Amino acid sequence: MLKTKNSFLDSVGFFIAAGGIILFFIGIFGFDHKMKQLRGGISGTCPGCGQAAFFTLMVNYDYFHFFFLPLIKYHRQYIAVCGGCGAVCQVEESVAKEIAAGQRASFRPGELRLLRRAAPPSGQCPYCGHPNPPGSAYCNRCGQRI
């Protein structure tokens, strides 16, 4: 007897096997995001609140990994977070590397670029700064809507 191959079933089996291989490779390789603290207690003047404060220096980056080991890091951004008001500032890479290495202990004026101000505490008026009772819809001092 002559045996014939069923090409349709062979092609379906190939696609199922190929799909399994693709899923296998997706599990091994991947992309992820990480934020890492480099150093804390760095003095400087906050561009968000204008006060002298201590900052925490952090690096924020994306990376490509193989078996969860980072291979290529990209989109690296150095940020400093104000300990007083919580504002987030961008820091140049050269300045961040000097501070992380311990060569400097403070930020000089103009080295911090404000990215985002922190939200005012609950009940505090964003216009005049007056503390109001929790649940207030309007400021008791200036009358603006909170």
Rosetta constraint file for C-alpha pairs under 8 A:
AtomPair CA 5 CA 10 HARMONIC 7.89 0.50
AtomPair CA 6 CA 10 HARMONIC 6.34 0.50
AtomPair CA 7 CA 11 HARMONIC 6.08 0.50
AtomPair CA 8 CA 12 HARMONIC 6.28 0.50
AtomPair CA 9 CA 13 HARMONIC 6.13 0.50
AtomPair CA 10 CA 14 HARMONIC 6.23 0.50
AtomPair CA 11 CA 15 HARMONIC 6.29 0.50
AtomPair CA 12 CA 16 HARMONIC 6.24 0.50
AtomPair CA 13 CA 17 HARMONIC 6.16 0.50
AtomPair CA 14 CA 18 HARMONIC 6.02 0.50
AtomPair CA 15 CA 19 HARMONIC 5.98 0.50
AtomPair CA 16 CA 20 HARMONIC 6.28 0.50
AtomPair CA 17 CA 21 HARMONIC 6.39 0.50
AtomPair CA 18 CA 22 HARMONIC 6.28 0.50
AtomPair CA 19 CA 23 HARMONIC 6.24 0.50
AtomPair CA 20 CA 24 HARMONIC 6.11 0.50
AtomPair CA 21 CA 25 HARMONIC 6.27 0.50
AtomPair CA 22 CA 26 HARMONIC 6.22 0.50
AtomPair CA 23 CA 27 HARMONIC 6.34 0.50
AtomPair CA 24 CA 28 HARMONIC 6.61 0.50
AtomPair CA 25 CA 29 HARMONIC 6.13 0.50
AtomPair CA 26 CA 30 HARMONIC 6.63 0.50
AtomPair CA 28 CA 66 HARMONIC 5.75 0.50
AtomPair CA 28 CA 67 HARMONIC 5.14 0.50
AtomPair CA 28 CA 68 HARMONIC 7.67 0.50
AtomPair CA 29 CA 64 HARMONIC 7.45 0.50
AtomPair CA 29 CA 65 HARMONIC 5.72 0.50
AtomPair CA 29 CA 66 HARMONIC 4.70 0.50
AtomPair CA 29 CA 67 HARMONIC 6.42 0.50
AtomPair CA 29 CA 68 HARMONIC 7.67 0.50
AtomPair CA 30 CA 64 HARMONIC 5.77 0.50
AtomPair CA 30 CA 65 HARMONIC 5.35 0.50
AtomPair CA 30 CA 66 HARMONIC 6.72 0.50
AtomPair CA 30 CA 68 HARMONIC 7.80 0.50
AtomPair CA 31 CA 62 HARMONIC 7.23 0.50
AtomPair CA 31 CA 63 HARMONIC 5.67 0.50
AtomPair CA 31 CA 64 HARMONIC 4.51 0.50
AtomPair CA 31 CA 65 HARMONIC 6.05 0.50
AtomPair CA 32 CA 62 HARMONIC 5.73 0.50
AtomPair CA 32 CA 63 HARMONIC 5.51 0.50
AtomPair CA 32 CA 64 HARMONIC 6.58 0.50
AtomPair CA 32 CA 65 HARMONIC 7.55 0.50
AtomPair CA 33 CA 60 HARMONIC 7.74 0.50
AtomPair CA 33 CA 61 HARMONIC 5.93 0.50
AtomPair CA 33 CA 62 HARMONIC 4.31 0.50
AtomPair CA 33 CA 63 HARMONIC 6.29 0.50
AtomPair CA 34 CA 60 HARMONIC 5.95 0.50
AtomPair CA 34 CA 61 HARMONIC 5.58 0.50
AtomPair CA 34 CA 62 HARMONIC 6.22 0.50
AtomPair CA 34 CA 63 HARMONIC 7.91 0.50
AtomPair CA 35 CA 58 HARMONIC 6.86 0.50
AtomPair CA 35 CA 59 HARMONIC 5.73 0.50
AtomPair CA 35 CA 60 HARMONIC 4.38 0.50
AtomPair CA 35 CA 61 HARMONIC 6.48 0.50
AtomPair CA 36 CA 58 HARMONIC 5.57 0.50
AtomPair CA 36 CA 59 HARMONIC 5.39 0.50
AtomPair CA 36 CA 60 HARMONIC 6.53 0.50
AtomPair CA 37 CA 56 HARMONIC 7.30 0.50
AtomPair CA 37 CA 57 HARMONIC 6.16 0.50
AtomPair CA 37 CA 58 HARMONIC 4.32 0.50
AtomPair CA 37 CA 59 HARMONIC 6.49 0.50
AtomPair CA 38 CA 56 HARMONIC 7.73 0.50
AtomPair CA 38 CA 57 HARMONIC 5.54 0.50
AtomPair CA 38 CA 58 HARMONIC 5.21 0.50
AtomPair CA 38 CA 59 HARMONIC 6.92 0.50
AtomPair CA 38 CA 100 HARMONIC 6.05 0.50
AtomPair CA 39 CA 56 HARMONIC 5.95 0.50
AtomPair CA 39 CA 57 HARMONIC 5.23 0.50
AtomPair CA 39 CA 58 HARMONIC 7.12 0.50
AtomPair CA 39 CA 99 HARMONIC 7.93 0.50
AtomPair CA 39 CA 100 HARMONIC 6.08 0.50
AtomPair CA 40 CA 54 HARMONIC 7.68 0.50
AtomPair CA 40 CA 55 HARMONIC 6.15 0.50
AtomPair CA 40 CA 56 HARMONIC 4.18 0.50
AtomPair CA 40 CA 57 HARMONIC 6.04 0.50
AtomPair CA 41 CA 54 HARMONIC 5.14 0.50
AtomPair CA 41 CA 55 HARMONIC 5.64 0.50
AtomPair CA 41 CA 56 HARMONIC 6.16 0.50
AtomPair CA 42 CA 54 HARMONIC 5.11 0.50
AtomPair CA 42 CA 55 HARMONIC 4.95 0.50
AtomPair CA 42 CA 56 HARMONIC 6.51 0.50
AtomPair CA 42 CA 57 HARMONIC 7.65 0.50
AtomPair CA 42 CA 105 HARMONIC 5.65 0.50
AtomPair CA 42 CA 106 HARMONIC 5.15 0.50
AtomPair CA 42 CA 107 HARMONIC 7.17 0.50
AtomPair CA 43 CA 52 HARMONIC 7.22 0.50
AtomPair CA 43 CA 53 HARMONIC 5.80 0.50
AtomPair CA 43 CA 54 HARMONIC 4.46 0.50
AtomPair CA 43 CA 55 HARMONIC 6.16 0.50
AtomPair CA 43 CA 105 HARMONIC 6.78 0.50
AtomPair CA 43 CA 106 HARMONIC 4.60 0.50
AtomPair CA 43 CA 107 HARMONIC 6.31 0.50
AtomPair CA 44 CA 52 HARMONIC 5.69 0.50
AtomPair CA 44 CA 53 HARMONIC 5.76 0.50
AtomPair CA 44 CA 54 HARMONIC 6.38 0.50
AtomPair CA 44 CA 55 HARMONIC 7.28 0.50
AtomPair CA 44 CA 106 HARMONIC 5.63 0.50
AtomPair CA 44 CA 107 HARMONIC 4.91 0.50
AtomPair CA 44 CA 108 HARMONIC 6.69 0.50
AtomPair CA 44 CA 109 HARMONIC 7.60 0.50
AtomPair CA 45 CA 50 HARMONIC 6.13 0.50
AtomPair CA 45 CA 51 HARMONIC 5.56 0.50
AtomPair CA 45 CA 52 HARMONIC 4.37 0.50
AtomPair CA 45 CA 53 HARMONIC 6.00 0.50
AtomPair CA 45 CA 107 HARMONIC 7.63 0.50
AtomPair CA 45 CA 109 HARMONIC 7.04 0.50
AtomPair CA 46 CA 50 HARMONIC 5.08 0.50
AtomPair CA 46 CA 51 HARMONIC 5.66 0.50
AtomPair CA 46 CA 52 HARMONIC 6.30 0.50
AtomPair CA 46 CA 53 HARMONIC 6.50 0.50
AtomPair CA 46 CA 82 HARMONIC 6.56 0.50
AtomPair CA 46 CA 87 HARMONIC 7.73 0.50
AtomPair CA 46 CA 112 HARMONIC 7.66 0.50
AtomPair CA 47 CA 51 HARMONIC 7.93 0.50
AtomPair CA 47 CA 112 HARMONIC 7.04 0.50
AtomPair CA 47 CA 113 HARMONIC 7.25 0.50
AtomPair CA 47 CA 114 HARMONIC 6.12 0.50
AtomPair CA 48 CA 85 HARMONIC 7.53 0.50
AtomPair CA 48 CA 87 HARMONIC 5.82 0.50
AtomPair CA 48 CA 114 HARMONIC 6.54 0.50
AtomPair CA 48 CA 116 HARMONIC 7.98 0.50
AtomPair CA 48 CA 117 HARMONIC 5.85 0.50
AtomPair CA 49 CA 85 HARMONIC 6.60 0.50
AtomPair CA 49 CA 87 HARMONIC 7.92 0.50
AtomPair CA 53 CA 82 HARMONIC 6.52 0.50
AtomPair CA 53 CA 83 HARMONIC 6.32 0.50
AtomPair CA 53 CA 84 HARMONIC 5.96 0.50
AtomPair CA 54 CA 82 HARMONIC 6.23 0.50
AtomPair CA 54 CA 83 HARMONIC 5.48 0.50
AtomPair CA 54 CA 84 HARMONIC 7.30 0.50
AtomPair CA 55 CA 80 HARMONIC 5.85 0.50
AtomPair CA 55 CA 81 HARMONIC 5.32 0.50
AtomPair CA 55 CA 82 HARMONIC 4.66 0.50
AtomPair CA 55 CA 83 HARMONIC 5.49 0.50
AtomPair CA 56 CA 80 HARMONIC 5.37 0.50
AtomPair CA 56 CA 81 HARMONIC 5.25 0.50
AtomPair CA 56 CA 82 HARMONIC 6.82 0.50
AtomPair CA 56 CA 83 HARMONIC 7.24 0.50
AtomPair CA 57 CA 78 HARMONIC 7.26 0.50
AtomPair CA 57 CA 79 HARMONIC 5.94 0.50
AtomPair CA 57 CA 80 HARMONIC 4.51 0.50
AtomPair CA 57 CA 81 HARMONIC 6.73 0.50
AtomPair CA 57 CA 96 HARMONIC 7.48 0.50
AtomPair CA 57 CA 100 HARMONIC 7.78 0.50
AtomPair CA 58 CA 78 HARMONIC 5.85 0.50
AtomPair CA 58 CA 79 HARMONIC 5.31 0.50
AtomPair CA 58 CA 80 HARMONIC 6.11 0.50
AtomPair CA 58 CA 81 HARMONIC 7.94 0.50
AtomPair CA 59 CA 76 HARMONIC 6.91 0.50
AtomPair CA 59 CA 77 HARMONIC 5.77 0.50
AtomPair CA 59 CA 78 HARMONIC 4.51 0.50
AtomPair CA 59 CA 79 HARMONIC 6.18 0.50
AtomPair CA 60 CA 75 HARMONIC 7.95 0.50
AtomPair CA 60 CA 76 HARMONIC 5.76 0.50
AtomPair CA 60 CA 77 HARMONIC 5.16 0.50
AtomPair CA 60 CA 78 HARMONIC 6.23 0.50
AtomPair CA 60 CA 79 HARMONIC 7.45 0.50
AtomPair CA 61 CA 73 HARMONIC 6.64 0.50
AtomPair CA 61 CA 74 HARMONIC 6.11 0.50
AtomPair CA 61 CA 75 HARMONIC 5.42 0.50
AtomPair CA 61 CA 76 HARMONIC 4.35 0.50
AtomPair CA 61 CA 77 HARMONIC 6.30 0.50
AtomPair CA 62 CA 73 HARMONIC 5.82 0.50
AtomPair CA 62 CA 74 HARMONIC 5.44 0.50
AtomPair CA 62 CA 75 HARMONIC 5.92 0.50
AtomPair CA 62 CA 76 HARMONIC 6.97 0.50
AtomPair CA 63 CA 70 HARMONIC 6.10 0.50
AtomPair CA 63 CA 71 HARMONIC 7.04 0.50
AtomPair CA 63 CA 72 HARMONIC 5.43 0.50
AtomPair CA 63 CA 73 HARMONIC 4.27 0.50
AtomPair CA 63 CA 74 HARMONIC 5.92 0.50
AtomPair CA 64 CA 70 HARMONIC 5.81 0.50
AtomPair CA 64 CA 71 HARMONIC 5.72 0.50
AtomPair CA 64 CA 72 HARMONIC 5.23 0.50
AtomPair CA 64 CA 73 HARMONIC 6.61 0.50
AtomPair CA 65 CA 69 HARMONIC 5.10 0.50
AtomPair CA 65 CA 70 HARMONIC 4.25 0.50
AtomPair CA 65 CA 71 HARMONIC 5.30 0.50
AtomPair CA 65 CA 72 HARMONIC 7.17 0.50
AtomPair CA 66 CA 70 HARMONIC 6.63 0.50
AtomPair CA 66 CA 71 HARMONIC 6.84 0.50
AtomPair CA 77 CA 90 HARMONIC 7.52 0.50
AtomPair CA 77 CA 91 HARMONIC 7.90 0.50
AtomPair CA 77 CA 93 HARMONIC 7.65 0.50
AtomPair CA 78 CA 90 HARMONIC 6.05 0.50
AtomPair CA 78 CA 91 HARMONIC 5.37 0.50
AtomPair CA 78 CA 92 HARMONIC 6.82 0.50
AtomPair CA 78 CA 93 HARMONIC 6.42 0.50
AtomPair CA 78 CA 96 HARMONIC 6.63 0.50
AtomPair CA 79 CA 88 HARMONIC 6.70 0.50
AtomPair CA 79 CA 89 HARMONIC 5.47 0.50
AtomPair CA 79 CA 90 HARMONIC 4.52 0.50
AtomPair CA 79 CA 91 HARMONIC 5.43 0.50
AtomPair CA 80 CA 88 HARMONIC 5.91 0.50
AtomPair CA 80 CA 89 HARMONIC 5.16 0.50
AtomPair CA 80 CA 90 HARMONIC 6.34 0.50
AtomPair CA 80 CA 91 HARMONIC 6.73 0.50
AtomPair CA 80 CA 112 HARMONIC 7.81 0.50
AtomPair CA 81 CA 86 HARMONIC 5.88 0.50
AtomPair CA 81 CA 87 HARMONIC 5.75 0.50
AtomPair CA 81 CA 88 HARMONIC 4.71 0.50
AtomPair CA 81 CA 89 HARMONIC 6.33 0.50
AtomPair CA 82 CA 86 HARMONIC 4.77 0.50
AtomPair CA 82 CA 87 HARMONIC 5.28 0.50
AtomPair CA 82 CA 88 HARMONIC 6.61 0.50
AtomPair CA 82 CA 89 HARMONIC 7.97 0.50
AtomPair CA 85 CA 117 HARMONIC 7.95 0.50
AtomPair CA 85 CA 118 HARMONIC 6.23 0.50
AtomPair CA 86 CA 117 HARMONIC 7.16 0.50
AtomPair CA 86 CA 118 HARMONIC 5.13 0.50
AtomPair CA 87 CA 114 HARMONIC 7.36 0.50
AtomPair CA 87 CA 115 HARMONIC 7.73 0.50
AtomPair CA 87 CA 116 HARMONIC 5.80 0.50
AtomPair CA 87 CA 117 HARMONIC 4.51 0.50
AtomPair CA 87 CA 118 HARMONIC 4.86 0.50
AtomPair CA 88 CA 114 HARMONIC 6.28 0.50
AtomPair CA 88 CA 115 HARMONIC 5.60 0.50
AtomPair CA 88 CA 116 HARMONIC 5.24 0.50
AtomPair CA 88 CA 117 HARMONIC 6.51 0.50
AtomPair CA 88 CA 118 HARMONIC 7.57 0.50
AtomPair CA 89 CA 112 HARMONIC 5.62 0.50
AtomPair CA 89 CA 113 HARMONIC 5.14 0.50
AtomPair CA 89 CA 114 HARMONIC 4.36 0.50
AtomPair CA 89 CA 115 HARMONIC 5.10 0.50
AtomPair CA 89 CA 116 HARMONIC 7.00 0.50
AtomPair CA 90 CA 112 HARMONIC 5.83 0.50
AtomPair CA 90 CA 113 HARMONIC 5.07 0.50
AtomPair CA 90 CA 114 HARMONIC 6.39 0.50
AtomPair CA 90 CA 115 HARMONIC 6.37 0.50
AtomPair CA 91 CA 95 HARMONIC 6.80 0.50
AtomPair CA 91 CA 96 HARMONIC 6.27 0.50
AtomPair CA 91 CA 111 HARMONIC 6.39 0.50
AtomPair CA 91 CA 112 HARMONIC 5.52 0.50
AtomPair CA 91 CA 113 HARMONIC 6.74 0.50
AtomPair CA 92 CA 96 HARMONIC 6.21 0.50
AtomPair CA 92 CA 111 HARMONIC 7.27 0.50
AtomPair CA 93 CA 97 HARMONIC 6.11 0.50
AtomPair CA 94 CA 98 HARMONIC 6.35 0.50
AtomPair CA 95 CA 99 HARMONIC 6.31 0.50
AtomPair CA 95 CA 111 HARMONIC 7.82 0.50
AtomPair CA 96 CA 100 HARMONIC 5.97 0.50
AtomPair CA 97 CA 101 HARMONIC 6.03 0.50
AtomPair CA 98 CA 102 HARMONIC 6.45 0.50
AtomPair CA 98 CA 103 HARMONIC 5.32 0.50
AtomPair CA 98 CA 104 HARMONIC 6.19 0.50
AtomPair CA 99 CA 103 HARMONIC 5.73 0.50
AtomPair CA 99 CA 104 HARMONIC 4.92 0.50
AtomPair CA 99 CA 105 HARMONIC 6.28 0.50
AtomPair CA 99 CA 106 HARMONIC 7.53 0.50
AtomPair CA 107 CA 111 HARMONIC 6.35 0.50
AtomPair CA 107 CA 112 HARMONIC 7.46 0.50
AtomPair CA 120 CA 124 HARMONIC 6.17 0.50
AtomPair CA 120 CA 125 HARMONIC 7.53 0.50
AtomPair CA 120 CA 126 HARMONIC 6.31 0.50
AtomPair CA 122 CA 134 HARMONIC 6.94 0.50
AtomPair CA 123 CA 131 HARMONIC 5.93 0.50
AtomPair CA 123 CA 132 HARMONIC 4.93 0.50
AtomPair CA 123 CA 133 HARMONIC 5.95 0.50
AtomPair CA 123 CA 134 HARMONIC 5.16 0.50
AtomPair CA 123 CA 135 HARMONIC 6.95 0.50
AtomPair CA 123 CA 136 HARMONIC 6.71 0.50
AtomPair CA 123 CA 146 HARMONIC 7.55 0.50
AtomPair CA 124 CA 129 HARMONIC 5.71 0.50
AtomPair CA 124 CA 130 HARMONIC 5.64 0.50
AtomPair CA 124 CA 131 HARMONIC 4.39 0.50
AtomPair CA 124 CA 132 HARMONIC 5.71 0.50
AtomPair CA 124 CA 146 HARMONIC 7.78 0.50
AtomPair CA 125 CA 129 HARMONIC 4.74 0.50
AtomPair CA 125 CA 130 HARMONIC 5.36 0.50
AtomPair CA 125 CA 131 HARMONIC 6.45 0.50
AtomPair CA 125 CA 132 HARMONIC 7.16 0.50
AtomPair CA 125 CA 139 HARMONIC 6.02 0.50
AtomPair CA 125 CA 144 HARMONIC 7.87 0.50
AtomPair CA 125 CA 146 HARMONIC 5.82 0.50
AtomPair CA 126 CA 146 HARMONIC 6.94 0.50
AtomPair CA 127 CA 144 HARMONIC 7.39 0.50
AtomPair CA 128 CA 141 HARMONIC 7.95 0.50
AtomPair CA 128 CA 142 HARMONIC 7.00 0.50
AtomPair CA 130 CA 139 HARMONIC 7.33 0.50
AtomPair CA 130 CA 140 HARMONIC 7.82 0.50
AtomPair CA 130 CA 141 HARMONIC 6.74 0.50
AtomPair CA 132 CA 136 HARMONIC 6.57 0.50
AtomPair CA 132 CA 139 HARMONIC 6.43 0.50
AtomPair CA 132 CA 140 HARMONIC 6.58 0.50
AtomPair CA 136 CA 146 HARMONIC 7.36 0.50
AtomPair CA 137 CA 145 HARMONIC 5.91 0.50
AtomPair CA 137 CA 146 HARMONIC 5.54 0.50
AtomPair CA 138 CA 143 HARMONIC 5.55 0.50
AtomPair CA 138 CA 144 HARMONIC 5.53 0.50
AtomPair CA 138 CA 145 HARMONIC 4.39 0.50
AtomPair CA 138 CA 146 HARMONIC 5.31 0.50
AtomPair CA 139 CA 143 HARMONIC 4.72 0.50
AtomPair CA 139 CA 144 HARMONIC 5.49 0.50
AtomPair CA 139 CA 145 HARMONIC 6.38 0.50
AtomPair CA 139 CA 146 HARMONIC 6.32 0.50
